[in-house]
Each structure stands twice: as structure tokens, then as C-alpha cells.
Amino acid sequence: MSPKLLLVVPCYNEQEILQLTNQKLNAYFDNLISRGIIRSESKICYVNDGSKDSTWDIIEELSSNNSRILGVKLSKNYGHQNALLAGLFEYKGIFDCYISIDADLQDDINAIEPMIDRYNEGAAVVYGVRDDRSNDSFFKRVTAETFYKIMLKLGVPVVYNHADFRLINDQVLEELTHYREVNMFIRGIIPTIGMKSAKVTYKRLEREAGETKYPVSKMVVFAWNGVTSFSTVPMRMVLWFGIINFFVAVAIGLYVVISQEMGHTVAGWTSTVLPMAFFSGSNMIAIGLIGEYIGKIYEEVKARPRYIVEKSSDLNISDSKKNI
């Protein structure tokens, strides 16, 4: 039997591209439904992540004109990962499988059908993996590939060249609700669930309108959040760095003692100030890194909600089924 699919599309200031995105997704859904790939009850859910433009107005208009379209409005900007979770959790238990995709459709929607095929073959998770980044700039391509290599080296369980274009079934979504941390790094958490998975490769496309919502600064923050959410390697590096500093300090001390015993004049302020500056700077870096981890613990202990839904489309279901 064909699955009932929910496509979740996080949106932040996407007024320039949202109409075109909806047109393409609707046409693609029509094609899949006509061929019996997915059920006619399948839906497309746009999640407005506190946009400052008319994104929500467009979503409301689309929803009112087409019963296939659902809208979720967050009370403010909570970030891409939380917007994605909001769309998934808001309609948990209602669909057979769920696919997440960005609103710019740089992730090729034609990969959805083979994702459904892998799902029908028994895969609980299907990762969309980019096997061709020729449309990315040189800088984007190098930084993205470096990101995945570093994450894997640090022991973070990510799938190489996979972002947040994936299919999960209802059972995986149910397990995902048990992860209660505030700083959710979804692309690292999904592989830890451990159910049968598959991959579908696709070519990364060019953005047709608007600007990317992930500049370098956000990419760095996102990468750092992923590392500190899953790996303690940086803290171990601080330990080893401290050990190395200790032996360097011992060596400098021996040098000073030997120089004095041999009657050599020890250099003045340079030999004193430079080691002090080096070690004090190293200590500040170490303290700052440890502070990052303590800050995450502080956020988790407060256990504040990851997001607040201000408004969502009604599917005539009970609240007990909609809330986690």
C-alpha cells in the first residue's frame, strides 16, 4: 500500500521563492499520487520560523486555497533545526513517513520517489546524499566537505554529504521525541537511533531566487553546535594541550637553572614575558572551551521549550495526537 507522506519545509524569510517552491512541490505531488507512489491524503507542511517578511501570509494563503497545504507558525525565530522538529512533531502519528527539505529546493525533489522506494523496501531512514556539488561555489564546496571530514574525525555520527534532506518513518519519529536536549543536532541524532537505513544520491541544484539563509557565520555556529553536542574530543585536546604546556614549562625552567649554573646571563624580560603570555593565553582558551560545555549543560538543565507554536493548520485530530 502506498504511504501517506508529510513533506516538512522549514521557511525563514522565503517570500521571494515560496510561491515557486509550492508550485513545483504541488506538481510533483500530483504526479506521485496519480502513479500511486503516495496516497492522496499526503500533505506539504510549511513551517514559518519567525520570518520578518510576508512568508507567513503566503503560507496562510496557500493553505486556505489548497487542502494539501499545512502551515505551522512559530512565535519567533528558533532556528532551522527547531523549525524542522516543530513540523515533524506537530503532526506526529498521523502519517506513515516524513520527509524534510529546505524551501530553496537546492535538494532535488526528484530524489523523493527513490526515497519512497527505499522506504517500501523496509528502510526506516533514507538519507539524501549529495554526490555532485558542481553547482556550489569553490568556497562552499571546500568548507562543506571539510565540515563533514572534521565531524567524522571527532566521532560525530554524521552521514557524509548529507544535510537535512531525509525520510524517516513514524517509528523513527516516535523515538526522536525521546531526545529531550535543547541543542538538537538532528543530522547527528538520527544515525544514533540505529534502525535500518538507506541512501539516495542526488545532484545539488542552484538556488533559483532569494539568498541563502546560511552564511559563513551561521555555518560555523552550526558546526560548533554539532561538535559540542556529540564529541568530548575538544576537551581531551585541552587536556593534552595542558600536558604539553607543562613539559614546555619544565624545559624552560631547566634552561633557566642550567644557564644560571653555567654563569650565563639569562635574557631579561623577553624570556619571562613570552612564556607568561603563551601560557596565560593557552589557559584562557582552555577555560573558554570548558565554558562552552558548561554553558550547554546550563541550557539543558533549564529545560526550556525548544520552540513555541503560535498557530498551525487543523487536521481535525485530537490535541493528544498532535503534541509530544
Secondary structure, DSSP 8 states (H G I E B T S, - for coil): ----EEEEEEESS-TTTHHHHHHHHHHHHHHHHHTTSS-TT-EEEEEE-S-SSSHHHHHHHHHHH-TTEEEEEESS---HHHHHHHHHHHTTTTSSEEEE--TT--S-GGGHHHHHHHHHTT-SEEEEEEEE-TTS-HHHHHHHHHHHHHHHHTT----TTEEEEEEEEHHHHHHHTT---SS--HHHHHHHH---EEEEEEE-----SS--S--HHHHHHHHHHHHHHH--HHHHHHHHHHHHHHHHHHHHHHHHHHHHHTT-----HHHHHHHHHHHHHHHHHHHHHHHHHHHHHHHHHHT--S--EEEE---S--HHHH--
